[in-house]
């Protein structure tokens, strides 16, 4: 979104003879939601944390306002009416500060449930980023002579108790997307709270719901890169190639290790309603991108993508009482559920269970509770490397992958693959993460 002038040429007006009939669900400009909530990758606290701890958040809000004004100024040459845009987002930030101050007073009274009010504050803050970018987008295209509509799904100053679905239906009920360009906020206000379950994935949920509720023929996700066979920065730009077709199963496998084409909970409604997803590089507009459908199976057996994560931990539980004990791992899962931890991979033998989890979830409290319950619990920071495809069920592919790693002097700490055979997962030392990707990509994707 921060390169919106290019998006206009590459996406919105790329086909000048067919500019209508599309709905654009936009995210906030780069870094804005990080400032409002917290940094998505590092966890660095933003305005929300200041509010939660009852610190001086209004000053930070005014600093954010000035930053958004600077973003607006950068789009003046693109056609944005800067003064109008500043007034729009400035008024909303001022009102947001007043609402937060009222919430602050209620919190300080101790008469309300703290969790619910904090969630409401989080939703309010999150909505500001998408309101800003969607308003600007509609304004810029309007000033270029097109009929545009700013679709504000944030429910700003709308006290009606609508569900997320009902708000989307109500907002689009009187609109004809074939006669106006619709720019909708990625945040949608609803009685169920879109962030309660999806948190930072809320814009993809809105995207999915709009597509389903309006019966879209295709849902297109514009990113700043192609969905490739491997990370070009790791395996080499000349070696990585765009994936042209794949299926929802592969998309789920990618999301599980943090390489999200789309949030898996947002993709399910699209999958159920047989709406294909197309992932496109917004800066390579003539490339068709990657088409994700429910039915696709590669006609010849092959690995489509090598990916993984070096931000995972191996949590190993060794207990001699495990042998033959029915439901032994249920007690592990109960502890995981208590700490709201999901695992990426699970490998077992007679008396040992290895669980690969996100490093940030491997907290001292989790490890302490497991250690109090089981004989030996150890943790190590590792990497997981995956060879994924819609059709990798071929004899010898596992041995080919293992040989490629062995030839590169990479020891496999653990390995996992289900009988569905869509994802071979290798656990390796963290420092060997990049080399493992290169070795597997060279052996399986070239």
Residue, then its C-alpha position, 0 to 999 in steps of 0.5 A: x500500500x505504501x507504493x500505491x501509485x505503482x499499484x494504480x498502474x499495475x493493478x487498478x488500471x492495468x486493464x484500462x478497458x475493464x476497471x470496474x467489477x472489482x472490490x479492493x479490500x485494502x490493508x494499512x500502509x506499511x508499519x501503521x498497524x505495528x505502531x497501533x498495536x505491536x510489531x508483527x514480527x518482533x513484538x515491539x509494543x505500540x500504542x495498544x500496550x501504552x493504553x493497556x498499561x495506562x501510560x501516555x498513549x495520547x502523545x503517541x497517537x498524535x505522533x502517529x497522526x503526524x506520520x499519517x499526514x506525512x504519508x498523505x503528503x507523499x501521495x499529493x502528486x498521485x492525486x490525493x486531496x491532502x487537506x481532505x485526507x488529513x481532516x478525515x484521519x485527523x478527526x478519527x484519531x482525535x475521536x479515538x483518543x477521546x474514546x480511549x480516555x473514556x475507556x481508561x477511566x472505566x478501566x481505572x474504576x475496576x467495575x468492568x471486565x478488563x479483558x473485554x474492554x482491552x479487546x474493544x480498544x484493540x479493535x478500535x485502534x486496528x480500524x484506524x489503519x485501514x480507514x486511512x488507506x481505503x479513504x485515500x485509495x478511493x480519493x486518489x482514483x476519484x480525482x483521476x476521473x473514476x467513480x469510486x466508493x469508500x466502503x467503511x466496514x469499520x462501523x465508525x460511529x455506527x452503534x448498530x449491533x451488527x455481526x461481521x457478515x451483516x455489516x458487510x451485507x449492509x455496506x454493499x447492499x446498495x452498491x453496484x461494483x460494476x459501476x463504481x470502484x469499491x475500496x473497502x477497509x480490511x477491518x470489519x466491526x462486528x459483535x463477535x469481534x474480528x480480532x477475538x479469533x483472528x487478531x492480526x489476520x483480520x484483513x484476510x478474514x474481511x477479504x474472504x468474507x466479502x468474496x463469499x458473501x458477494x459471490x466472487x468468481x475469484x479472490x486475488x491477493x496482491x503481494x510484493x513477490x511471487x509465490x515461488x518454489x523457494x526463497x529467491x534470497x536463499x536459493x538464488x533468484x535464478x533458481x527460484x521460479x513462480x508456482x503456477x498452480x497448486x491447491x488449498x492443501x498446499x496453502x495450509x502447509x505453507x501457512x503452518x510454517x509461517x509462509x502464508x499465502x492467506x490465513x488458513x481460517x480465512x481460506x476455508x470459506x473460499x475453499x468450501x465455496x469453490x472460489x479460487x485464490x490467485x496470488x499475484x506479484x503486484x509489481x509483475x502485473x503481466x504474470x498470471x500468478x499462482x492459482x490455488x484451487x480445491x481440485x488441482x493435483x499436479x499431473x506429474x509427481x513433483x515438489x512444488x515449494x521448499x520452505x520452512x522456518x528458523x524461528x522454531x523450537x524442538x520440545x522433547x519429552x522423554x518418559x519411560x512410562x509412555x510405552x503402551x500407555x493409552x492416551x499418554x500424549x493427551x496430558x501433553x495436549x492439555x498443557x498445550x491447550x492451557x498455554x494456547x500453544x499449537x505445534x507444527x510437527x510431532x514425531x514419536x517413538x516408544x518413549x519420546x515425543x518431539x514437538x516442533x513449536x514456534x520459538x515464541x511459544x516455548x515459554x519458561x512457564x510451558x516448559x516448567x509445567x511439562x517438567x513437573x509432569x514428565x520425567x525429562x523435558x528438554x528444549x533446543x532452538x532448531x529449524x524446520x525445512x519442508x518439501x511441499x507439493x500437491x503430488x509428491x507421492x513417488x517412490x524414492x523421493x524421501x531418500x532423494x531428499x535425505x541424500x541431498x541433505x547428507x551430501x551437504x553434511x546436514x544431519x536430520x534431527x527428526x523427520x515427519x511425513x503423513x501418508x497423504x504425502x503433501x509435506x516432508x518435514x526435516x528438523x535440522x540445526x538452526x545454523x544449517x537452515x539456509x543450506x538445507x533449503x538450498x540442498x533440497x531445492x536443488x535436488x527436488x525443484x530444479 
